Amino acid sequence: VASQDDSATTNKNNTSITITTNKHSEEIQDLKKKHAAQLVALQTEQEDFVVELISKHEEHLEKVREELEEQKNAHSRMLENYLLASSTALKVVRDKVARDLDFS
């Protein structure tokens, strides 16, 4: 009778262990699925972030290029105006010197 009781207890324990193991396996599989989904979501979020960052960087670079082009054009105009003013001033001085020499 004692051996039947031990056998029944052993069967009961084995059944309990099997149920617990199955439950843990299901929980582990659920956690793996959740983790995989989180990884996919994180990767997508990172890709979106990088795409947006690159886009903003390219927009900023374009603005900087435009500003640089504007400054280059303004500088060229300033140099042209300086050259024109210098040439005009030099012509005025030359003409004055020529007149002064003619009156001598």
Disulfide bonds with the S-S distance in Angstrom:
none
